[in-house]
Amino acid sequence: MRRLPGQAFRLGVSLDAVSLLRTSRWTGERVAPVAEQPLDGHGPEALAAALRALLQGRDVAGWPVSIVLADEWCRLWQVTPPPQATRLADIEAACALRFHALYGESPAAWQITADWHAEAPFFAAALPRTLLSLLEQATADHGLHMVAVVPHFVTGWNRWCRALQAGAWFGQLHDGLLTVAAIEGGQLRAVRALPLPLPQGAAANAIGQDAVSHYWLTQMLQREALLLGLAPPALIQLAGPLPAALARPAGEGHVATQWLEAGQEGGRLGGLSAASRLALAGGPR
């Protein structure tokens, strides 16, 4: 496939599907779905098979590809640097110890990246090394140049953190999951993944769309604030597909919501699947 200047691929990797998009910054259609492949099962083997099926026979050699991973594949946590730390090795050791304390396993099987800081708490992200190796192999087998692998939450935070109001928390919705950023004093204090409640009865295939309410959201945010020792927010600003109930004004005593993407997405994203929206996260708008 001939590549024009400004064109690239984006690959979304969810727990259920992989989706490939072609994007263009300057010419032609800005976003064009190329293909999508469901996962037949769970875990690395199912993902490897889905990637082979997705890319098999496609003329993609020589193209750059950026990969966005659903948050379920990743781990995100806060690290407090040790007192008077001056060496990167000290901060990395503190990060590894915090990982072990939170998840009960050695970080050896995970690749950790962070905004390393010696004087203030910072956040780290860990991706399974087996997953990264699998992605590297799949892209190399088809001549793709893998330029980035990013957790979904990181793309949302980077896009919206400067738009957040004082005292508000941030939440990113995707495919039955709400990833919440707890914020205090303008600083990110914690990241929590909250599964959206399943609707009952015949609507059970519409994950989270009917069962989510301002009451449920308020209860979850108050619980997380209590566990973290923070004041509950009066407002949460949300990105991603908004459940209908949260588009309505919150009642008295409930946490207010604001949809950050109002008026920005238009119809272009409305027809995209969840995996395709994942692929586009952090890409050209």
C-alpha positions as CSV (number, residue, x, y, z in Angstrom):
1,M,0.0,0.0,0.0
2,R,1.5,3.3,-1.0
3,R,1.9,5.6,1.9
4,L,1.4,9.4,1.5
5,P,3.1,12.0,3.8
6,G,1.3,12.2,7.1
7,Q,-0.3,8.8,6.9
8,A,0.1,6.1,9.6
9,F,-1.7,3.2,11.2
10,R,-3.1,3.0,14.7
11,L,-3.8,-0.3,16.4
12,G,-6.3,-0.7,19.3
13,V,-5.8,-3.8,21.5
14,S,-8.8,-4.5,23.8
15,L,-9.5,-7.7,25.7
16,D,-12.1,-8.7,23.0
17,A,-10.8,-7.4,19.7
18,V,-8.0,-5.7,17.8
19,S,-8.7,-2.9,15.4
20,L,-6.5,-1.3,12.7
21,L,-7.1,2.3,11.5
22,R,-5.4,4.4,8.9
23,T,-5.0,8.0,9.8
24,S,-3.9,11.0,7.7
25,R,-2.9,14.4,9.0
26,W,-2.9,16.3,5.7
27,T,-4.5,14.4,2.8
28,G,-7.6,12.4,2.2
29,E,-9.8,10.9,4.9
30,R,-8.6,11.7,8.4
31,V,-9.6,8.3,9.9
32,A,-10.4,5.2,7.9
33,P,-11.1,1.8,9.5
34,V,-9.0,-0.9,7.8
35,A,-9.9,-4.1,9.6
36,E,-11.0,-5.5,13.0
37,Q,-10.6,-9.0,14.4
38,P,-12.2,-10.4,17.5
39,L,-10.2,-12.4,20.0
40,D,-11.1,-16.1,20.3
41,G,-10.5,-16.4,24.0
42,H,-8.3,-14.4,26.4
43,G,-4.6,-14.0,27.0
44,P,-1.5,-13.6,24.8
45,E,-2.1,-16.7,22.6
46,A,-5.6,-15.5,21.6
47,L,-4.2,-12.0,21.0
48,A,-1.3,-13.4,18.8
49,A,-3.8,-15.3,16.7
50,A,-6.1,-12.3,16.3
51,L,-3.1,-10.1,15.2
52,R,-2.1,-12.7,12.6
53,A,-5.6,-12.8,11.2
54,L,-5.8,-9.0,11.2
55,L,-2.6,-8.4,9.4
56,Q,-2.4,-11.5,7.1
57,G,-2.3,-10.6,3.5
58,R,-2.4,-6.8,4.0
59,D,0.1,-4.6,2.3
60,V,1.3,-2.7,5.4
61,A,5.1,-3.1,5.1
62,G,7.0,0.1,5.8
63,W,4.1,1.9,7.6
64,P,4.5,3.3,11.1
65,V,2.0,2.0,13.7
66,S,1.1,3.4,17.1
67,I,-0.6,0.9,19.5
68,V,-3.1,1.8,22.3
69,L,-3.7,-0.9,24.9
70,A,-6.9,-1.1,26.9
71,D,-6.3,-0.4,30.6
72,E,-7.1,-4.0,31.5
73,W,-3.7,-5.0,29.9
74,C,-1.8,-2.5,32.0
75,R,-1.0,-1.5,35.6
76,L,-0.8,2.1,36.8
77,W,0.2,3.2,40.3
78,Q,1.7,6.1,42.2
79,V,5.2,6.1,43.7
80,T,6.5,8.3,46.5
81,P,10.3,8.7,46.1
82,P,12.4,7.9,49.2
83,P,13.6,10.8,51.3
84,Q,16.7,12.6,49.9
85,A,16.8,10.4,46.8
86,T,19.3,11.6,44.3
87,R,20.0,8.7,42.1
88,L,17.7,7.3,39.4
89,A,18.5,3.8,40.8
90,D,17.0,4.7,44.1
91,I,13.8,5.9,42.5
92,E,13.6,2.9,40.3
93,A,14.0,0.6,43.4
94,A,11.2,2.5,45.2
95,C,9.0,2.0,42.2
96,A,9.7,-1.7,42.0
97,L,9.0,-2.1,45.8
98,R,5.7,-0.3,45.4
99,F,4.7,-2.5,42.5
100,H,5.5,-5.6,44.6
101,A,3.5,-4.2,47.6
102,L,0.4,-3.5,45.4
103,Y,0.4,-6.6,43.2
104,G,2.2,-9.2,45.2
105,E,4.6,-10.2,42.5
106,S,8.0,-9.3,41.1
107,P,8.1,-6.6,38.5
108,A,10.6,-8.6,36.5
109,A,7.9,-9.8,34.1
110,W,6.8,-6.2,33.4
111,Q,8.3,-3.3,31.6
112,I,8.0,-0.1,33.7
113,T,8.0,3.4,32.5
114,A,7.4,6.5,34.6
115,D,7.8,10.3,34.8
116,W,10.6,9.8,37.3
117,H,10.8,12.5,40.0
118,A,13.1,12.6,43.0
119,E,11.2,15.2,45.0
120,A,7.5,14.6,44.4
121,P,5.2,11.6,43.9
122,F,4.9,10.4,40.4
123,F,3.0,7.8,38.4
124,A,4.3,4.7,36.7
125,A,2.9,2.3,34.1
126,A,3.7,-1.3,33.7
127,L,3.1,-3.5,30.6
128,P,3.7,-7.2,30.5
129,R,6.9,-8.1,28.7
130,T,5.3,-11.0,27.0
131,L,2.7,-8.7,25.5
132,L,5.3,-6.3,24.3
133,S,7.3,-9.1,22.7
134,L,4.2,-10.4,21.0
135,L,3.4,-7.0,19.6
136,E,7.0,-6.5,18.4
137,Q,7.0,-9.8,16.7
138,A,3.6,-9.4,15.1
139,T,4.5,-5.9,13.7
140,A,8.0,-7.0,12.6
141,D,6.6,-10.1,10.8
142,H,4.5,-7.7,8.5
143,G,7.1,-5.0,8.1
144,L,5.4,-2.5,10.3
145,H,7.4,0.0,12.4
146,M,6.1,0.1,15.9
147,V,6.6,3.7,17.1
148,A,4.6,3.7,20.4
149,V,2.7,1.5,22.8
150,V,0.6,3.5,25.2
151,P,-2.1,2.6,27.8
152,H,-5.5,4.0,27.0
153,F,-5.7,6.1,30.2
154,V,-2.4,7.8,29.4
155,T,-3.8,9.0,26.1
156,G,-6.8,10.5,27.8
157,W,-4.9,12.1,30.6
158,N,-2.4,13.7,28.2
159,R,-5.2,15.1,26.1
160,W,-7.5,16.4,28.9
161,C,-5.4,17.2,32.0
162,R,-5.1,20.9,31.2
163,A,-8.8,21.2,30.6
164,L,-9.8,20.0,34.1
165,Q,-11.4,22.4,36.5
166,A,-10.0,23.0,40.0
167,G,-11.3,20.3,42.4
168,A,-12.6,18.0,39.7
169,W,-11.7,14.4,39.1
170,F,-11.2,12.9,35.6
171,G,-12.8,9.7,34.3
172,Q,-12.3,7.8,31.0
173,L,-15.0,5.5,29.8
174,H,-14.4,2.6,27.5
175,D,-16.1,-0.7,26.8
176,G,-17.6,-1.3,30.3
177,L,-14.8,0.3,32.3
178,L,-14.5,3.7,34.0
179,T,-10.9,4.6,34.8
180,V,-10.9,7.4,37.4
181,A,-8.1,9.8,38.2
182,A,-8.3,11.1,41.7
183,I,-6.9,14.6,41.9
184,E,-6.1,16.8,44.9
185,G,-4.5,20.2,44.8
186,G,-4.0,20.0,41.1
187,Q,-2.0,16.8,41.4
188,L,-2.9,13.3,40.3
189,R,-3.1,11.2,43.4
190,A,-4.4,7.8,42.3
191,V,-5.8,5.9,39.3
192,R,-8.7,3.5,39.9
193,A,-10.4,1.2,37.4
194,L,-14.1,0.7,38.1
195,P,-16.2,-1.8,36.1
196,L,-19.5,-0.4,35.0
197,P,-22.5,-2.2,36.4
198,L,-24.2,-4.7,34.1
199,P,-27.8,-3.9,33.2
200,Q,-30.4,-6.5,34.0
201,G,-32.7,-8.5,31.7
202,A,-32.7,-8.1,27.9
203,A,-30.5,-5.1,27.9
204,A,-27.5,-7.0,29.3
205,N,-25.6,-6.7,26.1
206,A,-25.4,-2.9,26.5
207,I,-22.7,-2.9,29.1
208,G,-23.0,-0.1,31.5
209,Q,-25.4,2.0,29.4
210,D,-28.6,1.4,31.3
211,A,-27.3,0.5,34.8
212,V,-25.0,3.5,35.3
213,S,-26.6,6.3,37.2
214,H,-25.6,9.4,39.1
215,Y,-26.3,7.5,42.3
216,W,-24.0,4.6,41.4
217,L,-21.3,7.0,40.2
218,T,-21.5,9.1,43.4
219,Q,-21.3,6.0,45.6
220,M,-18.2,4.7,43.8
221,L,-16.4,8.1,43.9
222,Q,-17.2,8.6,47.6
223,R,-15.9,5.1,48.3
224,E,-12.7,5.6,46.4
225,A,-12.2,9.0,48.1
226,L,-12.6,7.4,51.5
227,L,-10.1,4.7,50.7
228,L,-7.6,7.2,49.5
229,G,-8.2,9.7,52.4
230,L,-9.3,12.4,50.0
231,A,-12.3,14.7,49.9
232,P,-14.9,13.4,47.4
233,P,-15.1,15.5,44.3
234,A,-18.1,17.8,43.5
235,L,-17.4,17.3,39.8
236,I,-16.0,14.5,37.6
237,Q,-15.1,15.4,34.0
238,L,-15.6,12.5,31.6
239,A,-14.2,11.4,28.3
240,G,-15.3,8.5,26.1
241,P,-18.8,7.1,25.3
242,L,-21.2,8.7,27.8
243,P,-24.0,6.6,29.3
244,A,-27.3,8.4,28.7
245,A,-28.1,8.7,32.5
246,L,-24.9,10.7,33.0
247,A,-25.7,13.1,30.3
248,R,-28.6,14.3,32.4
249,P,-28.1,16.8,35.3
250,A,-27.1,15.3,38.6
251,G,-29.5,15.5,41.4
252,E,-28.9,17.1,44.8
253,G,-26.2,15.3,46.8
254,H,-24.8,13.6,43.6
255,V,-21.4,14.3,42.0
256,A,-21.9,16.5,39.0
257,T,-20.6,15.3,35.6
258,Q,-19.3,17.1,32.5
259,W,-18.6,15.5,29.2
260,L,-15.3,16.8,27.9
261,E,-15.9,15.6,24.3
262,A,-19.2,17.5,23.8
263,G,-19.3,19.2,20.5
264,Q,-15.9,17.8,19.5
265,E,-16.4,14.2,18.3
266,G,-19.3,14.8,15.9
267,G,-20.5,11.9,13.8
268,R,-17.0,10.7,12.9
269,L,-16.5,8.6,16.0
270,G,-20.2,7.6,16.4
271,G,-19.9,4.7,13.9
272,L,-16.6,3.3,15.2
273,S,-16.5,0.2,17.3
274,A,-15.1,0.2,20.8
275,A,-11.8,-1.3,19.6
276,S,-11.5,1.3,16.8
277,R,-12.2,4.2,19.3
278,L,-9.4,2.7,21.4
279,A,-7.0,2.7,18.4
280,L,-7.8,6.4,17.7
281,A,-7.2,7.5,21.3
282,G,-4.3,9.9,21.3
283,G,-4.3,10.2,17.5
284,P,-5.1,13.0,15.1
285,R,-8.5,14.7,15.7
